[in-house]
Amino acid sequence: MDFPSAQRAVLQLLGTVTPAEIPALLQWMRSTRDFDEFTEDNSDVMLKNIADDLRNCLPLEAVLSSEHLALQKIQQQPEPTVHVDAFLYDEDFIDSLCEEGKMSRNYCTVCGSHQTAPLGFISHSFSLVELKFVYHHVLPDLSGKVLVDVGSRLGTVLYGGYLYSSAVQLYGVELNGDFCQLQEMIINKYQFSDRIKVLHADICTQSALLQNADVIIMNNVFEYFLNEADQARAWDYISHNVRKQGSLLVTVPSLEDALLDLQTNIQLSSWVEEVPLSYDAYPHKDIDREALEQIHLYKIL
Ligand SMILES: C[S@@+](CC[C@H](N)C(=O)[O-])C[C@H]1O[C@@H](n2cnc3c(N)ncnc32)[C@H](O)[C@@H]1O
């Protein structure tokens, strides 16, 4: 049924409802979650369109030449590793790029022979499944809440928050000016500016934003982009300013892993309490469970 016919059918149906019941019906239509499956489908389509737009503006590896440290760090990995952005390229997309010879899942261990080993993949964005997991299964209802994505990069956490949550304001803070411009392009094109704002800044200059946020998202923010001393300083700054009691912190990887090799003054047990998560949200789907298990939720004490 096309849109005008569907609209007529809904109005016709409303015309048959007992007049005294109409206010209750309209109230139900405004507040029910029974329509979620239809609107979510639409949100998935929007996010896929956004991924199309971003792919057209970025090189295949979705890393910019201005990201010297990220490029250098990937060469220092113990096994050959490539950047593959999980928001831009899902598994099916990677398969089709491999078939076209534009990407490879393997590298040759003995040059010229058929002996191969799997390449390591590093993503600097959440995939669509990870975003849905965060907003539908990790975080509670965000009505009236302010969310900050530290290191917002392509803006995926912000667009996901706009479409999958009722957060009143979503702030992205990103060090790299080129990525800020890309986010602005998407925010304007999809008219997200009523709830999303992007700041081109170092998070270590944003104390007020961190102090007032209800939810803070930190997806592998510092490891590939700062040297160890700067990572330690940034984490100390975060732990000093993310202090609002009851606010929520989502991290990848766990705080223990992120801080393991860094010299910080952070006392985790007096700062946060980990909230256990169930990673069985999509038991029948062919999803990367290991990636979901990297997502951790903490409540600020
Ligand atoms: C792994 S990406 C996270 C992407 C995004 N939040 C997501 O989950 O899809 C980390 C981003 O953090 C940015 N970043 C690193 N250090 C930062 C800092 N001190 N302040 C703001 N952004 C920073 C990097 O430029 C990079 O784009």
The ligand as a MOL file (V3000), in Angstrom:
LIG
                    3D

  0  0  0     0  0            999 V3000
M  V30 BEGIN CTAB
M  V30 COUNTS 27 29 0 0 0
M  V30 BEGIN ATOM
M  V30 1 C 38.0240 4.6970 17.9790 0
M  V30 2 S 37.4440 6.2780 17.5010 0 CHG=1
M  V30 3 C 35.8330 6.2520 18.2450 0
M  V30 4 C 34.7240 6.4250 17.2440 0
M  V30 5 C 33.3140 6.5630 17.7280 0
M  V30 6 N 33.1820 7.0680 19.0640 0
M  V30 7 C 32.5830 5.2360 17.6110 0
M  V30 8 O 32.4100 4.5720 18.6150 0
M  V30 9 O 32.1800 4.8340 16.5220 0 CHG=-1
M  V30 10 C 38.3630 7.3520 18.5720 0
M  V30 11 C 38.3490 8.8130 18.1300 0
M  V30 12 O 38.7930 9.5780 19.2790 0
M  V30 13 C 39.4830 10.7180 18.8100 0
M  V30 14 N 40.2780 11.2130 19.9370 0
M  V30 15 C 41.4240 10.6890 20.4520 0
M  V30 16 N 41.8740 11.4150 21.5000 0
M  V30 17 C 40.9800 12.4230 21.6750 0
M  V30 18 C 40.8780 13.5110 22.5890 0
M  V30 19 N 41.8100 13.7010 23.5320 0
M  V30 20 N 39.8500 14.3700 22.4830 0
M  V30 21 C 38.9030 14.1940 21.5110 0
M  V30 22 N 38.9400 13.1720 20.6090 0
M  V30 23 C 39.9590 12.2930 20.6810 0
M  V30 24 C 40.2860 10.1930 17.6340 0
M  V30 25 O 40.6380 11.2510 16.7510 0
M  V30 26 C 39.3150 9.1620 17.0140 0
M  V30 27 O 38.6190 9.7210 15.9380 0
M  V30 END ATOM
M  V30 BEGIN BOND
M  V30 1 1 1 2
M  V30 2 1 2 3
M  V30 3 1 2 10
M  V30 4 1 3 4
M  V30 5 1 4 5
M  V30 6 1 5 6
M  V30 7 1 5 7
M  V30 8 2 7 8
M  V30 9 1 7 9
M  V30 10 1 10 11
M  V30 11 1 11 12
M  V30 12 1 11 26
M  V30 13 1 12 13
M  V30 14 1 13 14
M  V30 15 1 13 24
M  V30 16 1 14 15
M  V30 17 1 14 23
M  V30 18 2 15 16
M  V30 19 1 16 17
M  V30 20 1 17 18
M  V30 21 2 17 23
M  V30 22 1 18 19
M  V30 23 2 18 20
M  V30 24 1 20 21
M  V30 25 2 21 22
M  V30 26 1 22 23
M  V30 27 1 24 25
M  V30 28 1 24 26
M  V30 29 1 26 27
M  V30 END BOND
M  V30 END CTAB
M  END
